[in-house]
């Protein structure tokens, strides 16, 4: 129910960065202010009609806005038609700036995906179109790692696995050095199917910009800087140790408590935790001294007696 607000935000965001990349949009005069033909041409009725049709077409073309909302045919999806714009470069520029500044620019727009080409949403049409569409990025001597992301809306005749398999085969045929990378690919082939239309694009930094999510890219750096202490910590000798706090059942059961206290260090001389298991903290300040071995044994035996 926020499509109208989404369109307004899209216009504001696209015009802001569009003016930055391509300069301000030209303001065209009204039709009544367009120059008229000479009086001599008006005498010829046929020439006058042709000229009027030409003026109407020219006026219509000039009146086309740089960004224009178009009915997408699917709920929660807004399609913005562009004129004289390279969508993938503009959207990448927007996300790059938001990623650096961490300044939130939208409230209702979740993801903004550029669409560089469209075709009919049938496998044969997609294969034929993709063979030429993907050449600028993947045809030799160009190469790179890639992944394919697929999303279908209001369409039931397309099969996700078939589409990905065919497109991956086309990328491989353009250059055998193109390799699949699902972790951090150089290029991401975006396939968006809406009803009977297939929308294609090839984007960069898809994972870095959180799948082109305008809400998530603002807080991506914060997420990366925060490490969950229950998952892993860095010990003093530079090795990672997994932390798992014991549950209440292990506290109540002495036998289970002793089993959960077991620590297998990477270095046989390291000291493991010998006390509480409900809240575990690993503090490895170095290698243990040999003369402390007897003390550790006595402490562990006393703990067993206490349990």
Secondary structure, DSSP 8 states (H G I E B T S, - for coil): --HHHHHHHHHHHHHHHHHHHH-S------GGGS----HHHHHSHHHHHHHHHHHHHHHHHHH--SEEEE--SSTT--EEEESS--HHHHHHHHHHHHHHH-----SS--B-----EEEESSHHHHHHHHHHHTHHHHSTT---EEEEEEEEES--S--HHHHHHHHHHHHHHH-TT-EE-SSS-SEEEEEEEETTEEEEEEES-TTTTTTTBTTTTTSHHHHHH---TTT-EE-TTS-EE------HHHHH-HHHHHHHT----SSTTS----S-SSS------S---GGGHHHHHHHHHHHHHH-
